């Protein structure tokens, strides 16, 4: 979809450090999908941007969030600091619950890479979260105790050529007690760069969020 007017805008979440994000909320949005990208610059990820646009096209609000500041991103250890990343996601969820534009929307998490582990860690014990989707992620990094405490219905999407990550997703799925599914996309690698594979991710994720946002109360 080509837009002559952008349907999202820059926001800054206050705190230490301030977190930069792109927020887009369609009219009559059915929920808010908060993106968790482990490498820091999640709001600038072309793949996340494409997925978010497709979500807004069908009436889902999106928040593409940088979980790390530029200074923090330089230290690669922060990319794997799941408690830190999860705390930033929780902070974004709290912020969205108070912002006039989003406070009536049930939140969900869309995680990729280490952000998937952070999304599940943040969702553990938080009954506000309506759904979680992991794309080619490392949900295993959330840890078994956190995985066991997740109540939100969770979808794992993995490429068929991403063999090691498939096994890690199977391990994470076996630790969940909530409704969950694991979908393997044929012919896809870790980044879903092959023709048609990212579109399949979009279809699966949109269906999952729509299903689980319907009837959810904020």
VENGIFEN-V160145 format. One record per residue. RES is the residue in one small letter. SS is DSSP state (H for helix, E for strand, C for the rest). OMEGA is omega in radians with two decimals (999 if undefined). Layout:
# VENGIFEN-V160145
res;ss;omega
RES;SS;OMEGA
RES;SS;OMEGA
This chain:
# VENGIFEN-V160145
res;ss;omega
x;C;3.12
x;C;-3.12
x;C;3.04
x;C;3.08
x;C;-3.12
x;C;3.13
x;C;3.05
x;C;3.13
x;E;3.14
x;E;3.01
x;E;3.07
x;E;3.11
x;E;-3.11
x;C;3.12
x;C;-3.11
x;C;-0.01
x;C;2.98
x;C;-3.14
x;E;-3.12
x;E;-3.08
x;E;3.01
x;E;-3.09
x;E;3.06
x;E;-3.10
x;C;3.09
x;C;3.04
x;C;3.14
x;C;3.10
x;C;-3.10
x;C;3.13
x;C;-3.12
x;E;3.10
x;E;3.12
x;E;-3.08
x;E;3.12
x;E;-3.11
x;E;-2.95
x;C;-3.02
x;C;3.07
x;C;-3.02
x;C;-3.08
x;H;-3.07
x;H;-3.11
x;H;3.14
x;C;-3.14
x;H;-3.13
x;H;3.10
x;H;3.12
x;H;3.12
x;H;3.14
x;H;-3.12
x;H;3.12
x;H;3.11
x;H;3.10
x;H;3.13
x;H;3.13
x;H;-3.13
x;C;3.02
x;C;3.05
x;C;3.00
x;E;3.14
x;E;3.03
x;E;3.09
x;E;-2.90
x;E;2.93
x;C;-3.11
x;C;3.14
x;C;3.02
x;C;3.11
x;H;3.13
x;H;3.14
x;H;-3.08
x;H;-3.14
x;C;3.14
x;C;-3.06
x;H;3.12
x;H;-3.14
x;H;3.14
x;H;-3.12
x;H;3.10
x;C;-3.03
x;H;3.08
x;H;3.11
x;H;-3.12
x;H;3.13
x;H;3.13
x;H;3.12
x;H;3.09
x;H;3.11
x;H;3.10
x;H;3.11
x;H;3.13
x;H;3.09
x;H;-3.13
x;H;-3.11
x;H;-3.12
x;H;-3.13
x;H;-3.14
x;C;-3.09
x;C;-3.07
x;C;-2.99
x;C;-2.97
x;C;3.10
x;C;-3.04
x;C;3.05
x;C;-3.11
x;E;2.97
x;E;-3.12
x;E;3.02
x;E;-3.04
x;E;3.01
x;E;-3.11
x;C;3.13
x;H;3.08
x;H;3.09
x;H;3.07
x;H;3.11
x;H;-3.13
x;H;-3.13
x;H;3.06
x;H;-3.13
x;H;-3.13
x;H;-3.09
x;C;3.10
x;C;-3.14
x;C;-3.06
x;C;3.04
x;C;-3.01
x;C;-3.04
x;C;-3.08
x;E;3.07
x;E;3.02
x;E;3.09
x;E;3.12
x;E;3.12
x;C;-2.98
x;C;3.08
x;C;-3.13
x;H;3.12
x;H;-3.10
x;H;3.07
x;H;-3.11
x;C;-3.05
x;H;3.14
x;H;3.12
x;H;-3.14
x;H;-3.14
x;H;-3.09
x;C;3.14
x;C;3.10
x;C;-3.07
x;C;3.05
x;E;-2.96
x;E;3.11
x;E;3.04
x;E;3.09
x;E;-3.09
x;E;3.06
x;E;-3.10
x;C;-3.13
x;C;-3.09
x;C;-2.91
x;H;-3.10
x;H;-3.12
x;H;3.04
x;H;-3.12
x;H;3.13
x;H;3.09
x;H;3.08
x;H;3.09
x;H;-3.14
x;H;-3.13
x;H;-3.13
x;H;-3.12
x;H;-3.11
x;C;3.01
x;C;3.14
x;C;3.03
x;C;-3.11
x;E;3.08
x;E;3.02
x;E;3.13
x;E;3.10
x;E;-3.09
x;E;-3.10
x;C;3.04
x;C;-3.07
x;C;3.01
x;C;-3.04
x;C;-3.05
x;C;3.13
x;C;-3.13
x;C;-3.11
x;C;-3.08
x;C;3.06
x;C;-3.03
x;H;3.11
x;H;3.07
x;H;3.09
x;H;3.06
x;H;-3.13
x;H;-3.13
x;H;-3.11
x;H;-3.10
x;H;-3.13
x;H;3.13
x;H;-3.10
x;H;-3.13
x;H;3.12
x;H;-3.13
x;H;-3.01
x;H;3.00
x;H;-3.12
x;C;3.12
x;C;3.11
x;C;3.11
x;C;-3.10
x;C;999
